[in-house]
């Protein structure tokens, strides 16, 4: 063989020569290999879930505007790196929901709710939600952790969208999106319209950290 890898008991991989078992380099030199399989870290990882918050509040059915947006976010602390795997979404509204509405806010939103991500120092808009149709098409699909939009009726109502009171959706990312604390990274929902007519509006995320 031209060369081979040997695994030591402590999980460190050594590189050996092609004609004998002599270690390449100094006898103390070793090659450490870190890998990722299907978005799941090979190293030990701790998984978390949390709401996006504005201060201590997770309720996003608030009044915002272009001039005074209300932001709900998660950001890792300096020295931490979090890997974003899923963004989840819950909207509750007892009124009639049409595809062109937002919940039951007629004709949707003027400015929209922006889903913004900053990863490794680069900030971008992932999507802007103005209607129920946007929720079904833009905040669903993708990698592991994805939940197709679910429309639920409460009380005597049932059926799809027009007779629904609850919308659940989730967007999975594969590979996960790194959020680096020292780069000021975050994931954020930005409310830029008056959403106080909604009964409830929440978002949460799943992420992991390698330890």
HELIX and SHEET records of a PDB file:
HELIX    1   1 UNK A  132  UNK A  138  1                                   7    
HELIX    2   2 UNK A  161  UNK A  163  5                                   3    
HELIX    3   3 UNK A  181  UNK A  183  5                                   3    
SHEET    1   A 2 UNK A   4  UNK A   7  0                                        
SHEET    2   A 2 UNK A  13  UNK A  16 -1                                        
SHEET    1   B 2 UNK A  36  UNK A  37  0                                        
SHEET    2   B 2 UNK A  40  UNK A  41 -1                                        
SHEET    1   C 5 UNK A  45  UNK A  51  0                                        
SHEET    2   C 5 UNK A 200  UNK A 210 -1                                        
SHEET    3   C 5 UNK A  81  UNK A  92 -1                                        
SHEET    4   C 5 UNK A 166  UNK A 180 -1                                        
SHEET    5   C 5 UNK A 141  UNK A 142  1                                        
SHEET    1   D 5 UNK A  45  UNK A  51  0                                        
SHEET    2   D 5 UNK A 200  UNK A 210 -1                                        
SHEET    3   D 5 UNK A  81  UNK A  92 -1                                        
SHEET    4   D 5 UNK A 166  UNK A 180 -1                                        
SHEET    5   D 5 UNK A 147  UNK A 152 -1                                        
SHEET    1   E 4 UNK A  70  UNK A  74  0                                        
SHEET    2   E 4 UNK A 186  UNK A 191 -1                                        
SHEET    3   E 4 UNK A 113  UNK A 119 -1                                        
SHEET    4   E 4 UNK A 122  UNK A 129 -1                                        
END                                                                             
